[in-house]
């Protein structure tokens, strides 16, 4: 198998697609232009395509036709790419910079979408050697809109007619080492992320007579410090909770001699286990209520649950690691020693299907220096050299895992189930477009909804 050679034939196509999506970023759950472009790119590949009812998702099922395919309960692998942008004003001087004011693909989802389109073309070209089904999950709303949960509720995990056996996602990062290197880890790879909102209710008055008022400003300050003590003294250092106060407001800067009635603050709360997450949510209210009561004040505490921790399956993560090293070489892969402190709604998928989440380093140096801008920065730049590698890995993961799943359940010897030879893609067809044109297309009518 030579997936890297295969994917190199798609480099121009994927670069063009990535740049087109980057120019027209769309934010949230409704991405009509991005959805239209993905559907156009998948046309003619013989996929069973459906679109979301309450979001602009695309779900495409590729049916493998290998002679090794089981006559019933063929295995299913799901591949996910998120498609949405961020509400960020791009500050890069690129020929294909965002043309939409206040929106930017600052987290690399334009690359993910292009990579999965590339994988679709590769897999369709080799469907007669694939012994199962592949679900391609093109997802809106990863950035705080929980699009994965909506797609799960709408049936993406069962799109092939039975629950997926394994699921994989890739994500580019700008600051994770050498461009083109991959990394992952078993168990928890990303934190849960929740939001804490607090309103401290006092009694306004004149700053010359604070004893006749109830000052919510000093109480809010006490609560902010108490929260830091709380998370460092109440939780195991090896199972931590991290809290960051992101905003605080109250009073009027033009009236420093007035004690306000209310102060509000909000915080991001990160945790890496369900036990610590649950404990924080159960105990933070009583803590802040106790502080308020001691000063005759009131307080309203809200914990808004966000994404749970992203937890990978050890078997699927070992498989992903093996696939990466076999495809790209051992020097292109590392196992993360520690989880990351960011969060992901692919956690919704991994809560129901065993799978893995793979980090792909793709940061470009900023002009005039070696520093990489972080994901979500208005100046972040991603290298397009990783497009073909990401597409190759998506396709390789699906093809090889389906082959292994059939071998694991087949009564015949392991040598009887063949592995797809992607190297024939370039030599026998000449182009991905030629191969796509020869694929059956009757199921594409399902795309109209």
C-alpha angles and dihedrals in degrees: 000000000000107000092160092060090047094051093049088071088062098051097104094045094049093046091052091048093048092051093047091053091044092055092053106040118180125198130215133358099326113069105156098164094046091047091050091051093049091050089051091051092050095048114119096019096107095244130152101237131190131171129217124269098213101022138032096260128146121210116187125183120202115198113210115219102196116144085237092064111119115246090233136021095016111193120262131210123190124210119192133201124176116220109188130107133215134253092252129126107233116234099185122114096223128147087233098039119147114290092193116089113236096008131096141162090239096152100051099251089137087064093048092052092050092047093053091048087053091050090051090057093048095047093046090053091055101035092125088065097045114096099200146015133294123206113206109204113198103185133194125199105036091139101083095311097094093227092164091061090052093049090048089052089050091054108260093143090058097037093117092056096266136048115284115256095210138008133199137185133184126208129187119224126190097212109040103103135273115013109260096025120129130211140174141149139212122254117008112015100161136027131247113251123208132167125234117203120187131184115191111203117204136149119269124232148134118308089228090066108036091156088069091052135052105236112217092184096067090040091053089050090051091049093050091054092043090055091056090050090046096057094044097045103034100046134063111258088228092051100038139176117214121199126190122187104222103176140013128179139172141128127015125286088215091058108048091159093063124087107216127227096231143020123195129196135171135198143189113236120202125191136164104207135048090233095058092041092052093046093052092050091048098046107034093075096054090045095056094038089055092053091049093047091052089061099039091251134127130233136191114206123192127180110194110198115227129175119336121233115290106241121186127205114249095221093048092044091052088050091050091049091050092048092051094049093046093048102039106014134262092274090066096059136069133170113234111241094204136026121258122250096226123090137227137194090220079086085080090062095043090051088066106026128040111245148118141255117220128201118214118194110225110150121143121211116255118248111277097012149045098247118116118218112229127248109278092031118129086230101046115129126191126206114243090208088086095060096089093042092052092048091048093051093049091053094042093050092052097044097044095043093051089050091051093047091053091047091050092056101031119106089212125083119283091245090063094071112075126214117230112261103219092178090080090064096083100032099048103034105032094214141023089241092059092051092047091052091057094053119100113265106184094106092057089086086079088072091078109088 
